[in-house]
């Protein structure tokens, strides 16, 4: 597979990259010739890194870090060296109404979903400025554009990521650095697949019917957003055609946010 001359040899740090959207981003950038540092908390991370390295002929490493711990974030940034590309994808979710959300769950959502992105951007920007080149992609959500019930930490942090994106984009405007947010709708990640299996078991519907029921009030297209398409969007933003796209919040939600 021929890689982009712009991205070949660049380094990318991707948080939350052991499955779903994060892994799809890693695969898309690896296909463009980027060396990758995968972040996660999973035991199978080293095997994923070895697989990516073998499939795409790039250097790929894996680093474990609890992004609620500022010292662990600094260690992750140090392990990444001076990444050219930063994809802030790691996320936590807690399902409860406001008054039933514990302080610990709220604090963890803020730390992992928002503060970790801020810290990694802050730590990565100096080298990007020296090179006058860098790409930052913050993975927001449909719930960064609209509200929903029962997940106050998630909605708050995904909305705030869009504000963070705008601020960084303006502070780096006129340089070779861009910062954008992607707002996916429902993607068939392992988390969503598990929820559909559980709902199917409870309802008596088969999983295909349960998936249609799940998507019904969400995406007008009636289908899941492919994680690989989100990865391809990240690669596009990092490539030559993305040079003048900065500060954008890009919906990939099958029309959900306009319905």
N, C-alpha and C positions, 0 to 999 in steps of 0.2 A: 504494500500500500504506500503510495507516494504521499509524503507529508508536506505541509506548508513550509516554504523557506523562511517565512516570518516566525513560525512557532517552533521549528526544529531546533532542539537544543535548549529551549526555554525550560524553566522549572516551574512547576505548579504545586501549590499546597492546597489540598482539598480536605475540609473537615467533614466528619460524618460520612466517610467514603467507603464503608464496607458493604453497602447494599443500596438498592433503590436509586434515587436521583444522584446521590454523591458518587456512587460507583459508575453510573452512566456518564457523569461529567469526566471522571478519571479516564474512562475508556475513550471518550471523544477526544480529549486532549492528548492522550497517548497515541491515538491514531494520527494526530497531527505532528508527532515527533517530540512532544514534551516529555521531559523527565518528571516523575510524579512522586510526591510524598503524600501517602494516604494517612489519614488520621481516623482513629476509631477506638472502640473499647472492646472489640470482638476478638476471640481467640483465633478465628480463621483469617485475620488480617495479614499475617506473613504469607500465607498461601495465596491470597489475592494478589499481593504485591509481586510474588514470583510469577504468577500467571500473566499479569499485565506485562511484566518485563519480557517474558518469553514470547508472548503473542505479538507485541509491537516493537520489539527490539530497542527498548528504552530502559533507562535506569528507574527503578521503582522501589521505594522503601515504605515501611509502615511504622507509625509511631503511635503509641498509646498515651492518651492524656485526658484527664478529667477537666473539661473546660469550665467547670465551676471553680477551679483552683487557679488563681492568677500565677502562681509559681509554675504550674503545669503548662499554662499557656506560654510563658516565657521559654520553657524548655522545648516546647513544640516549635516555636519560632526559631530558636537556636538550631534545632535539628534541621529545619527547612533551609537554613543558610540565609540567602537573600532571594526569595522567590520572585519570579517575574509575574506570576499569576497567583491570585488568592481567591479561592472560592469558599465563602462562608456558608456552609450547608448544614452543619450540625444543629440538632434541635431536640428539645424535650417537649412533651405534651402532658398536661394534667387536666383531667376532665372533672369539672365540678362547677357549680354556680359560685358567684363571688364570695358569698358569706360562708361557703363550705370549703373554700380554697385555703389550705394551710399556709402559714407564713413561709415554711420551708419550701413548699412547692412553688410558691410565687417567686421566692428568691432564686431558686434554681432555674426557673424559666428565664428570668431576667439575666442571670449570669451566663447561661449556656447559649441562649438564643440571641442575645443582644450584646452584653458586655464583652463576650469572647470575640465577637466580630470587631467591635471597636478596638480592643487591645491588639488583635492580629493586624488590623489595618495600620494602627499607630506604629507597630513594630516593623511592618514591611515597607512603609512609605519612604523612609529615608533612602534605602537602596534603590527603590524605583525612581526617586527624584534624581539620584546621581546618574542613573542610566538614561533618564528621560524616557522611560518606557515602563509601563505596568498596566495590568488589567485586574480589576477587583470586581467580583460578582457576588452580590449578597442574595441568598435564596430566601425571598419573602414568600408570599402565599396569596391565594385568593382572599384569605382572611386578613391580609394587609390592606386590601382594597374595600372589603365589606366586613360587616360584623357578623357574629354568630353567638349563640348562647353556650354556656357551659364549658368554656375554655378561655378564661379571661387572660391568663398569662400568655397563651399562644397568640391570641388576637392582638394584645398589646405589643408584644415584642415584634411580631411580623409587620405591624404598622410602623413601629419605630425604626425598623431596618430601612424602610423607604426614606424616612427622614435622614438617617445616617448616610444613605446613598447620595441624597441630594447635597448634603453638606460637603461630603468628600469630593463629589464631582465638581462643585464650585471652587473648592480650595485647590484642585488640581487642574482646573481649566486652563488651557493655553500651554499645557505640557503634553508629553506623550503618554500620560496616564489617564485611564478612564475608570469610572465606577458606575455600575448599573445594578438594578435589582430585577430579578425574575419572579413573577407571581404565578406559580403553577396552580391549577385546579386539582382535581382528584386524579392521582396517579396510582397505578396498581403496584404500590410498594409492598414489601413484606408486611408492614404494619396494617395497611388497608386490606390486603388479602386475608390476614388473620381475622380482622373484624368481620369480613364478609362470610368467612367460614363459620364463625361463631353465630352470626345472625341467621345463617342458613340452617344451622343445627337447631336453633331456637324456634324458627318459623316453620320448618318443615319444607321450605322451598329448596330446589337444587341451587347450586352456587351460581349458575348462569342467571337464573331468574332473580336470585338475591342481588346480584350485581346490577341488573337492570333496575330493580327497586331502589337500590342504593343511589344510583346515578340519576334517577328520575327527577328529583327536585334540584339537581345541581347543574350538570352540564347539558345545554341544549343539543349538543352534538350526539349525546347518548352514548358516548364512549369514553374510556379512560384516556388521559393524556399519557403518551408514551414517555417513559423516563429517558429513552434514547433521544427523543426529540428535544428534551430539555438539555441534554448533554450537547447535542448539535448546536443549540442556540448559544450555549456557553462558548463553544469553539468558534462560532461565527463572531461573537462579540470580541473574542481575543484575536481574531484574524484581521487582515487588512481592511475588510469592509466595515469593521466595527470601530475604526479609528475615531470617527466623529459622533459616535453614539455614547453619550455620557449623561448621567443623572436620570436615566430613563427607568420607569417601572413598566416592565414588559409582561402583559398578561398572557399566559398560556393555559387558558381555562375553558376551552370549548364554548366560549360565549357566555359563561356563567355570570361574569361581572356586568354584563349589559342586559341580561334577561329581566 
